[in-house]
Amino acid sequence: MNFKTTEMRSSYFRLLFILVLTLGISFPCLRAQIKTGADRTEIYLPLIKDKSIAVVANHTSMVGNTHLVDSLISLNVKVVKIFGPEHGFRGNQSDGKAIEDGIDPNTGLPVISLYGAHRKPSEEDMQGIDLVIFDIQDVGLRFYTFISTMQNVMEACAEYGIDFLVLDRPNPNGFFIDGPVLEPEYKSFVGMQPVPVVHGMTVAEYARMINDEGWLENGVKCKLTYVKCENWDHRKYYHLPVNPSPNLPNMTSVYLYPSLCFFEGTVMSVGRGTDFPFQVYGHPDYPAVTGFSFTPRSIPGASVNPKYLGKKCNGVDLRKFPKDFFHNNAEIVLDWLIDAYTQMEDKDAFFNKYFVKLAGTKKLQEQIEKGTSSAAIRASWYKGLQDFQKIRKKYLLYHDF
């Protein structure tokens, strides 16, 4: 556009501003930047001044382009210890791999693994610590183990009188809740609380809930503080700046994860050992009806020995879905799981023992085996989701969806 006078330019921008205010028109250049809790150093530095700090962190714990631990050290914060979750402190270990304690080569700090010999800090681990900071990017799923690690650390803090600070981060799947609510008899490290598969909460919101609902072991409560995100709420897209774990390499995998992780409890592969994990599913005996196949290979740091290593798997490619699809269809897609069960000949071998841990109930497997429709299965979740929503609302820190 060619503006001939200063007055014309001024009039144009005044009109643009009025349209934004009155019509709610949104322009990318006018959107406020989302800031994570870790970005808001002005809030939490006074809370940790002159204290000996332990940090629960991994490769997602970034402040801009700097790791949180490096940032704290540069700000003269006394960091004395690091606790590492699944995948390790640097986030380069395969899923499920037990990780040893060690020394971080970048800082020389001791790293205590909470995904190895023990998953809850011991009294010895907590000695010499005044406050623990938790800063890890979650993806909003009950079976994503970072919230289980957080719960264990909260319990240790409560037991040994140590403060616990959460630096909050947006939940990329925080725009819905869905799935069966976990039943107590199926409690495990991939499901520790009576919440649905998709809980729709940030880690700070989740921490508030398990603390105040008395869900920590023996009903203990820790001294919990948190730093909220800025300019984010449960309706907003959030593109993760760092991949949250080795087998969630992009946003498509993050959005598909709620639906495809169930396959981990079956004979099916979800593409571990490929460049597109959690974006496909398949099996060597799946009918070759789609024209798509993949062959898992060993990928150090992600899938060293994936299911069906070196074997061709016929399957279904789900990479075509744009992000709008998931926001417009905010639910777990059961049809893929039902399709796979229907297509596979050996029905008795389809599910393994891990499936009920992921589902948090035996009922989902029984429903699929009986041929129950996806609509009827979803209807059976309704009351549990309604009851959970009443609890969840008490602990929200951001505008809900």
N, C-alpha and C positions, 0 to 999 in steps of 0.2 A: 504494500500500500504506500502511495506517495503522498506524504503530508506536505502541503504547500506553506502552511503557517504554523507558528507556535500555538495559536489559538485553536486550530483544527486538531492538533495533536492532543492538547489538553482536553478538549471536548470529547475526543474519542476515548481517552482513558477514563474520564469521569463516567461516561456511558458504560464502559466495560465494568467499572467498579460497581455501579448501580445494578447492573444485570447479575453480577455475582451475588450481591446481597439480597436482592429481591426474588430472583428466580432459582437461587441455589446452584448456578452453573459452576462447574468445577474445572479448573485448569491445573495440569501437573505442576506448572511453575509456581502456583499459588498454594499448593498443599504444604502443610507444616511437616517438617521432617520428623519421623518417628525416632525417638531416643530410647534406648534400653536403660535399665537401671544402672548397668555398668558405666554407661556414658555420663551419668549424672554425678560426677565426682564431688561436686560442690555439696551434695546432700549427704553422702556417706563418709567422706573423709573426716568430718568432725565426730562421727560415731565410732571410728576406729583409731582415733589419735591416741598414741602412747599405749596401745594394746599389742599383745603378741597374737598374731593372726595365723590361722590355718585356712586354706582355701580349698574348697571342693570345686574342681574345674576340669575342663578338657580343652580341645582345640577350638571350640566355639566360644570360649570365654574371652572375647575380644572387646577392646575399647578402641574403636576406630580400627587402625591397622596394627595395634599393639596388644599383645596378650595381657590380660588383667594382672597376672602375677608380675610381669615386667613393668607394667604401669604402676602398680603399688610400690614396687621396690624403688622405682625412679622418683616416687613421691615421698620417699623415706618412711614408708610404712614398714613395720617390723613383721614381715612374713617369715614364719618359722617352719612351716610344714605344708605339704600339698597332699590332698586325698584324691586319688584317681578312681573313676567309675569304670563301667564296662567300656571296652575299646582303649582304656588307658588314658593317662593325662594328656598325651599328644594325639589321641584319637586315631591311632594307626594300627590297632590290634583287631583281629577278626572277631566276629560275633561269638559270644559264648566262651571265648578263650580265657582261661584263668591267667591272671597277670601277677607277676611277682613284685614285691617292694623294690625300691631302687633309689637312685639319685638322679635328679633332673640335670642333664649335662649343661643346660643353658644357664642355670642359676646356682647349681650346687646344693639345692634344697632337697631334703629327704621326701620321697614320694611313697605314701602308704597306699597300697592297692586295696580298694574295697570291692574288688571282683576277683579275688584269689583265695587265699587261705581263710579269710574271714570277710564278711560283708558289712559288718558293723564295727565302728571304732572301739577299741578296748580302752580300759582305764589308762594303760600305758601310752596308747596312741594319743590320748587327750591331755597328757601331762604337759604343762608349760604353755597352755593355750588359754587366752582370755575370750576369744571370739572366733567363730567359724563363719566364713563367707561362702555361700552357695551361689555359683553363677555358671549354669549350663543351659544350653538351648534345648528345650523339650519340643516334642511334636504333638502332645496332647492325647496320647494313647495310654491306657491302663497298663499294657504290657511292655511299654518302652521303659527300660529299667532305671532310668535316671531318677524318676520320682520315688522308686523303691530305695535307691541309695540315699536320697534326701531324707526319707522317713527314718532310715537307720541312723543317720547322723543327727537328726533332731532328737531321737531317743537318747543317744549318747550325750548330747548337750544337756538334755533335761536331767539325766542321771548324775552328771558330774558338775552341774551348775555353771555351764558355759553358755554365753550368749550366741544366738544364731541369727545371721543376717542374710536375707535373700535379695540378690540383685535381679529384678524381674526381667523377663524377656517375653515378647509377643508369642502367642500360640498360633502357629499357622493353620491348625485345625480347630481353632477356638470359636468357629462360627456355627457349631452345632453340637448336640449330644446324641449318642445313639449306641445301640447294642445292648446285649443282656447285662444286667447288674451281677457282679460277682457274688457267688454264694460262699459262705464262710468255709465250708469243707474243701473248697478248691483253692484256698489261699496259697500263694507261692511267691517267689521273687518276681514273677511276671504278672502278679495280681495280688496286692496286699490288702486292698480295702474294698468295701461294698459299693463300688462305683461302676458305671457302664464302661464299655470298651473305649468310647470316645467321651471324655468327661467335660470338654469345653472350658477348661480353666488354665490359667497361667500357673507357673510353679509357685508364685507367691500366694495366689488365691488357693491353690491346692494345699499349701503349707498351713495357711490359716484354718482351712477346713479340718485337716487331720489333727491339728493341735487343739482346736476349740471343741471339736466333737468328741474328744477323748479317745481317739483311734490309735494313739501311740501305745506301745506295749505297757500294760499295767496302768493305763490312764494317765501317764505322766504328761506334763506340759513343759515345753521349753520356753525360754525368754526369746520370743520371736519379734524381729523387726524386718522391714523390707523397704526397698526403694522401687517405686512404681515406674513403669514406662511412661513416656510422654508422647502425646498425640497419637495414641493407638486405642482402639476399642475392639470389641468382639465382632464387629461388622466389617472390619477392614482387612484387605489383602495384606499379607506380609511376606515378601520374598526373602528367604533366609540368605544372609550374606555369606554364610559358611555352611557347607553340607554337614548335617548334624551327626552322621555316622557313615562308615565306609559303604554301606549298602543302601543308603538313601542319597543318591548323588545329585538329585535335582528336585524341583518342586513337583513334577509329575509323580515321582516316586513317593514323596511326602503325602500327597493327596490320595494316592492309591493305597498307601500302607494300611489304613483302617480296614479296607476290604480284603487285601491280599495276604495280610499276615496270618489269617486263619489257615492258609495253605501250608504254613510251616508245621502244622499238626496233621498233615496228610502225606500221601505218597507223592504229591505234586511238587514240582520245582517252581520257584518264583523268580528264576533267572539269576540266582547267586552264581558267581563265576562267569558272568557276562558283563557287558558295558551298560546294561539296562536292568539291574535288579529291581524287584518290586514294581515292574512295569509290564510284566508278561507272566503267563503261567503255562506249564506244559509237563509232558512226561513221555518217555520213549514209547509207551503203549497208547498214548492219546491218539484218537483217529486223525489222520492227516487230511482234515477237511478244510482248513483255513489257508493252506499254502505257506504257513509260517512255521519255522523251526529255529532252534538254537542249540548250541553245544557248549555246556559249561566247561570252563577251563580253570586252572589254579591261578588265583590272583593274590599275591602276598599282601597282607594287611587288610584284606577284605574277605576273600573266600579261598582259603588255601586248599581245602578238600571239599568242594561243593557237592551237593547231591547230583548224581549222574555225571560225574566227572568224565569228560571225553565221549559221552554218549549223546546222540542226536535226540532232541526232545521236540516232538510236534506240539504245537500249542496255539495260544491266543496272544496277539500283540495289542496292548492297551495304550500304547504311547501316543495315540492320535488325539486324546482328549485335551482340549484347552482348559485353562484354569477356571474359566467361567462355568464349565460343565459342573465342576465339583461344588462351586458356590450356589449354583442354581438347582443342584440335585444333592442337597446336603444330607447325605445318609450313607450308611454302609451298603454296598451293593452285594447282595446275597446271590444274585443270579449266576455269577461266575463260579462260586463254590458249588452251587446246585448243579450247574452244567457239567463241571468236572466230575462230580460224583456220578451223574447220569451216564456220562460218556465212558467211564472206566469200567471194564468188565468185572474185575475182582473187587466187588463191593466190600467184602469182609476185611480186606487189607487196606482199604482207602484211608481210614482214620488211624492215628496212633495215640498213645497215652498223653502226648503233649497237647492235643487238641482241646481237651477239657480244661487244661490250665489256661490256655489262651482265651477260651470262651468264658471261663469262670463258672461254667455250669455243664452238666451232662445233657441238658435238655436240647441244646442246639443240634448236637450230633444225632440224637434220637429223632428230632423233627425231620432232618434231612434224610435219614435212613427210611423214614416212613413215607417220604414223598410229600411232605407238607409244603405248601406254596410259600414263596418269599413274603407275600402279603400277610398270610396267616402267622408266619414266624414273627414278622415285625409287630403284628397286633399283640403277640404274647409279651413283647417287651414294654408295652405302653405303661402299665401301672408302675413298674420299676423305674422307668424314666421319669414319670410324673413325681414319684416320691423323692427321687434323687434331686430333681430340679428344685424342690422346696428347700432342701439342704444347701444346694449349690448357691442359690440366690443370696444366702446370708453372708457369703464370703467374697462376692464379686467386688473387684476394685475398679472395673471399667464398665462403660455402657454395654449392655448385653445385645445380642443379636435379635 
